[in-house]
């Protein structure tokens, strides 16, 4: 339940951010159980971004750790919260956000 609440808050924050145009960017997210500790989650998230060519990789936080990155028109965050991982990708046209989410989610599977 905490995982869904965290995802809902994050999604609401991203969607509520002012958009530069009338069309809202695509947004795609997933959540999953993660049975490793946060250090493993952060390491895997950084590796996922690097492997997929994302740039500006930044780790933030302590209790719930977020790893953020950018790739072209996309922005993403991978949240490592207790025994859960949440992947959010936004921006781009068509299926770019969904495809980015799926690719990053692949690396975050236990």
N, C-alpha and C positions, 0 to 999 in steps of 0.2 A: 504494500500500500504506500509506503514511503517513497518507493521508486516511482510509482505513478504520479504521486503528488509533486515530486521534484521535476518530473518530466513535464507535467502540466504547467508548473510555474515557469520553467525555462521556455516552453513553447509559447506561452502567453507573452512573455517578455520579448521574444523574437518577433512575434506577429504584431505586437503593439508598437514596435519601433517604427518611426516614420520612414516611409518608403519614398525614394526620389521620384517615382512616377505613379500613375494611377494603377498600374498593374502590380499586384503583390508578387513577390518572388516565390518560387516553389519552396516548400519546406517538407522535409521527410525525416522521420526519426524512428528509432527502435530501442527497445530495452531488453535486457537479458540478465539472467543470473550470472555471477562471476565468482567462482569458488576460490580464487587466488587472493592474496592480499593486495592492498592499494599500490604498493611498489611495483608489483608484477603488472597490474592494470595500466599504470602510467607508462611503464617501459613498453608494453605491448602497443599502447595508443601512439606513443612517439614513433615506434617502428612502423605501425600501419600508415601513419601520415608520410613518413619518409619513403617507404616502399612505393606508395601511390603518387609520389611527386608533389605533395603539398608543401607549402613554404610558410615561413613565419611561425613555426611551431613554438608555442608558449605554454608552459605549465603554470597553473595558478591554484592557490588554495592549500588547505591542510586537512581538514576533516572530510570534506568532499572535494576531490581534486578534479579540476577541469584541464583538459589539454585542447588548445585551440590552434587552428591553422587555416590557411587560405589556398585556393587553387583556382586560378582564373576568376570566373564570376561566382565561384562558390566560397562559402565560409562554413566551417564545421567546428563542433565541439564534441569531445568525448568526455563524459563525466564518469568518474570512478567513485561510487558512493557505496560504502560498506561492502556488501556482497553483490552489488549490482553494477552494471555498465549501461550507460545511455549514450547513443550516438545520434547527433542532430546535424543535418546538413541543410543549408538553405542557399537560395540563389539559382541563377541560371535559367535556361528555358527547357521546356519539354521534360524529359526524364533525367536530366543531369543530377538533380538533388537525390532522387531515388537511387540512381546508379551509384553515386558517390557514397550514399548511406550503405548500400549493399556491399560495396567493395571494402569499406572500413569495417563494417560489421563482421565480415568474413575473418578478419585478423583478430577480432576481439572474442571470438568463440572460444569456450573452454575446450 
